[in-house]
């Protein structure tokens, strides 16, 4: 049974035996050691269903179960027949899971414009947090021991910060707050003058507003004033990932906007870029996440 200090109580891992899935399982096992119940899901996406497909699915589940038992964890095993993304979301809802852990491929060059289709679909439609990991990511024994939370002036960022605060309360995680100032297109002389400022004053104003934004989010989440705050310059995703590497963060926590209809196919660009390029796991917290569930 989950312990009182487990940040997540029911963790779902979609598993197909691939390297990304193996990385996700390793990460999920570290969470299970902290008290979470672990469900490993294999989906047979075929119509009509065949005995060969079922047999292959069972082989994949048996392999995952052996990995879990070798780590001292007894998993719950589930095999379903469904489209992959739909099946993952349905299994998470049926099992009342509060976290999905998914592997995704590292992308370079032009291919970086796309996440793996399964991870992409789940990230864009999930109403619960999704923890992504690449096969080559650094996975800590305590996955959230040092967590960098990306903060801007949005509701999704506030919800991500609330989850970071919950991790701090339950696990003693060290939280680093990060805000990226992307002044592209505004930090020039003409814009500064339009506000009655010289460029240096505009930069000072942007930094003052950034500190105010971060401190406000930390206060609303109940995080202490002593929480380290890093204000950085540059494109948000690139700067946040670099800061996480510099600070040896074990995970990045980022919020993303909840969308309906066609808009759900547009994951927040910063969140998507962080997931694609981070060298540590990324916890993506949807705006649909109820703040009351984080307390």
Residue pairs with C-beta under 8 A, 6 or more apart in sequence:
1 35
1 37
2 9
2 10
2 35
2 36
2 37
3 34
3 35
4 35
4 170
5 34
5 35
5 170
5 171
6 31
6 34
6 35
6 36
6 170
7 31
7 34
7 36
7 144
7 166
7 167
7 170
7 171
8 31
8 36
8 98
8 99
8 129
9 35
9 36
9 37
9 98
10 36
10 37
10 39
10 95
10 96
10 97
10 98
10 99
11 28
11 31
11 32
11 36
11 37
11 38
11 39
11 97
11 98
11 99
11 100
11 101
12 39
12 41
12 88
12 91
12 92
12 95
12 97
12 99
12 100
12 101
13 21
13 24
13 25
13 28
13 38
13 39
13 40
13 41
13 64
13 100
13 101
13 102
14 21
14 24
14 41
14 42
14 43
14 84
14 88
14 100
14 102
14 118
14 122
15 21
15 24
15 25
15 40
15 41
15 42
15 60
15 61
15 64
16 42
16 43
16 60
17 60
17 63
17 64
18 103
19 103
19 135
20 102
20 103
20 104
20 105
20 116
20 119
20 133
20 134
20 135
21 103
22 67
22 103
22 135
23 103
23 133
23 134
23 135
23 137
23 139
24 101
24 102
24 103
24 133
25 40
25 64
25 67
25 68
25 101
26 139
27 101
27 131
27 133
27 139
27 143
27 281
28 36
28 38
28 101
29 38
29 67
29 68
29 71
29 73
30 139
30 140
30 141
30 142
30 143
31 38
31 99
31 101
31 143
32 38
32 68
32 71
32 73
32 75
33 71
33 72
33 73
34 142
34 171
36 99
37 76
38 68
38 73
38 75
38 76
39 75
39 76
39 77
39 78
39 91
39 95
39 97
40 61
40 64
40 65
40 68
40 75
40 76
40 77
40 78
41 78
41 79
41 80
41 87
41 88
41 91
42 57
42 60
42 61
42 64
42 77
42 78
42 79
42 80
43 57
43 79
43 80
43 81
43 82
43 83
43 84
43 87
43 88
44 53
44 54
44 56
44 57
44 79
44 80
44 81
45 81
45 82
45 83
45 84
45 87
46 53
46 81
49 81
54 79
57 79
58 79
61 77
61 79
64 75
64 77
65 75
65 77
68 74
68 75
76 95
78 91
78 95
80 87
80 90
80 91
81 87
82 90
84 118
84 121
85 118
85 121
85 122
85 125
88 100
88 118
88 122
89 122
89 125
89 126
91 97
92 100
92 126
92 128
97 128
98 128
98 129
98 293
99 128
99 129
99 130
99 131
100 122
100 126
100 128
100 129
100 130
100 131
101 130
101 131
101 133
102 118
102 119
102 122
102 130
102 131
102 132
102 133
103 119
103 132
103 133
103 134
103 135
104 115
104 116
104 119
104 132
104 133
104 134
104 275
105 115
105 116
105 134
105 135
106 134
106 135
106 136
107 113
107 114
107 115
107 276
112 276
112 277
114 120
115 123
115 272
115 275
115 276
119 130
119 132
119 275
120 267
122 130
123 130
123 132
123 256
123 267
123 271
123 272
123 275
123 284
124 259
124 264
124 265
124 266
124 267
125 264
126 286
127 258
127 286
127 288
127 289
128 286
128 289
129 163
129 283
129 284
129 285
129 286
129 289
130 283
130 284
130 286
131 143
131 251
131 281
131 282
131 283
131 284
132 275
132 281
132 282
132 284
133 139
133 281
133 282
134 278
134 279
136 279
137 278
137 279
137 280
137 281
138 250
138 279
138 280
139 281
140 250
140 251
142 171
142 173
142 250
143 250
143 251
143 281
144 167
144 171
144 173
144 250
144 251
144 283
145 171
145 173
145 174
145 250
146 173
146 174
146 176
146 247
146 248
146 249
146 250
146 251
147 164
147 167
147 173
147 174
147 175
147 176
147 249
147 250
147 251
147 252
147 253
147 283
148 175
148 176
148 177
148 178
148 230
148 240
148 243
148 244
148 247
148 249
148 251
148 252
148 253
149 160
149 161
149 164
149 175
149 176
149 177
149 178
149 252
149 253
149 254
150 157
150 160
150 178
150 179
150 180
150 236
150 240
150 252
150 253
150 254
150 255
150 270
150 274
151 157
151 160
151 161
151 177
151 178
151 179
151 213
151 214
151 217
151 218
152 179
152 180
152 213
152 236
153 213
154 255
154 257
155 255
155 287
156 255
156 256
156 257
156 258
156 268
156 285
156 286
156 287
157 217
157 254
157 255
158 217
158 220
158 221
158 255
158 291
159 255
159 285
159 286
159 287
159 289
159 291
159 294
160 253
160 254
160 255
160 283
160 285
161 177
161 217
161 218
161 220
161 221
161 223
161 253
161 255
162 220
162 221
162 291
162 294
162 295
163 253
163 283
163 285
163 289
163 294
164 173
164 175
164 221
164 223
164 253
165 175
165 221
165 222
165 223
165 294
166 294
166 295
167 173
167 175
167 253
168 174
168 175
168 223
175 223
175 227
175 228
176 227
176 228
176 229
176 230
176 243
176 247
176 249
177 214
177 217
177 218
177 223
177 227
177 228
177 229
177 230
178 229
178 230
178 232
178 240
178 243
178 244
179 210
179 213
179 214
179 229
179 230
179 231
179 232
180 232
180 233
180 234
180 235
180 236
180 239
180 240
181 206
181 207
181 210
181 231
181 232
181 233
181 234
182 233
182 234
182 235
182 236
183 203
183 206
183 233
184 235
185 191
186 202
187 199
187 202
187 203
187 206
188 199
189 198
189 199
191 202
192 198
192 199
192 201
192 202
195 202
195 205
197 205
207 231
210 231
211 229
211 231
214 229
214 231
215 225
215 229
218 224
218 225
218 227
218 229
230 243
230 247
232 239
232 240
232 242
232 243
233 239
236 270
236 273
237 269
237 270
237 273
237 274
237 277
238 273
238 277
240 252
240 254
240 270
240 274
241 252
241 274
241 277
241 278
241 279
243 249
244 252
244 278
244 279
244 280
245 279
245 280
249 280
250 280
250 281
251 280
251 281
251 282
251 283
252 274
252 278
252 280
252 281
252 282
252 283
253 282
253 283
253 285
254 270
254 271
254 274
254 282
254 283
254 284
254 285
255 268
255 271
255 284
255 285
255 286
255 287
256 267
256 268
256 271
256 284
256 285
256 286
256 287
257 268
257 287
258 286
258 287
258 288
259 266
271 284
274 282
275 282
275 284
